[in-house]
Amino acid sequence: MSRARSVNTQVIGRVCGFTMIELMIVVVIMALLLSIAIPAYQGYVLRANRAEGKNFLLRVQAAQERFYTNNSVYSANMVGAGSAGLGFASATAPNNKFTVGIALTNANRGYVLTLTPANGHADPDCTTLTVDNLGNKAATGAAQETCWTR
């Protein structure tokens, strides 16, 4: 019993904690991890938003083909149902980051759909995406060659 007391008296006099160097090492490690993680996350979010925009553009293309089957011409109106339009609530994608524009060609027997960023959203790699009634796809931007494949 006397032995346990002597051990306790030795431990009580000792101060435990982290040194400033140890804390700075942890801060540096966290900064390195964040400098890698944040740009990767931002790139992922940008690609996910672009995928949602492409999905909306292809939905509009499918609606145009249905409209053509029923009316023998393409529609310039996204809003409205039946012969008035394509049946969408608006020309804005559901995530409110893109809008679709319709340009009719060849006496309403052709079209070009253009997806552009909206509401403060920007996509420097793929500024605009286009698709026409023949299925030709194009893009503008810094990485336009990968816009439709990624």
N, C-alpha and C positions, 0 to 999 in steps of 0.2 A: 504494500500500500504506500509506503514511503517513496518507493521508486516511481509510481505513477505521479505523485506530486512533483517530483523533481523534473519530470518530462514536461508537465504542464507549465511550470514556471519558466522553462526555457522557451516554449513556443509563444507564450503570451508577450514576451518582450520583442518579438519579431514582427515587422510590418510587411503585409502582403499587398500586391497590386501590380499594375502594369507600368512599365517605364514609358517615357515619351517616345523613345525609339520604336518600341513595340507598337504603339498606337499609330505612329507615322507609317510603319510598314503596312499595317492593315489598311490605312487610308490609300496608300499607293496601289495596293492590290485591288481595292474596290474601284479606284479610278480607272485602272487598266481594264478591268472586266466591263465597266460601264461604257468605256470608249469603244469597245467591240460590240457590245449588246445593243446599244441604242441605234446605231446606223443599220444594223441587221434587222432590227424590229421595224424601223421606218421603211426599209425596202420591202419587207414582207407586207406591211399595210398598203403600200403603194401598189404592189402587184395584186393584192386581194381586191382593192378598189377597181383596178383596171379589169380584172376578171369579171366583176359584177357589171361593169359598163359594157364589156363585150357581150355578156349574156343578154343584157337588155337590147343591145343592137341586133343581135341575132333573133331575139323574140320579135322585134319590129320587122325584120326581114321575113320571118315566117308569116306574120300577119299580112304583110304586103302580098305575099304569094297566095294566101287564102282570099284576099280581097280581089286579086286579079282573076282567080278561078271563078268567082261569083259575078264579076262585073266586066271582065275583059279589058280593064284598064287598071293602072295603079292609082293609089290615093295620095294626095299631098297633105291630108289631115290625119293626125294621130288620134285626136279626140273625136268622139262620136262613134256610133255603132251603125251597122248595116251599110248602106251606100253613102253615109255621111262621113265615115272615117274608119280607122283601124281598130277602134274600141279601147284605146288606152285612156286613162284618167288625165294624163298630161304628157308632154314631151320630155319630161325629166325622169331620169332613172330612179328606181325606188330608193336608192341610197342618197339621192339629191346631190350627187357629185358630178353627174354628166347630163347633157341634153342631146337629143337626136334631132337632126335636121333632115328634111326630105327634099330632094331636088328631082323633079320629074324630067324625063328626057323622051325623045322620039314620040311626040304626041301622046304622052301619058302611057306609053307602052314600055317604058324603062324608068329606072330610078337610081339615084345615088343616095345612100344613107350616110350621114356623117355624125360621129360621136365626138363631142367636144366637152372639155371640163367646164364645170359650172359651180357657182356658189363658193368661190374662193379656193376650190380644189385645183391643184396644178399637177401635171404629170409631165416632167421635162423629157422623159424618155419617149413617150408616145403622146404627142400633143393632140393629134386627131387620128381617129380610125375611120376608114370608109369601107363600104361594101356596096356593090351594085347588083342589079337584077341578074347578072350573069354569074354572080358568085365571086367576082374579082375583089380581092381585099388589098387595101393599101393603108399606109400610115405616114404620119409626119412626126418628127421629133429627133432627139439625139440618138436613140437606139431603135429606129424605125424598122430595121430588119428583123428584130426579135419581138415586135409588138404583138403579132398574131400567134407566135409559137410559144410564148411564155405565159 
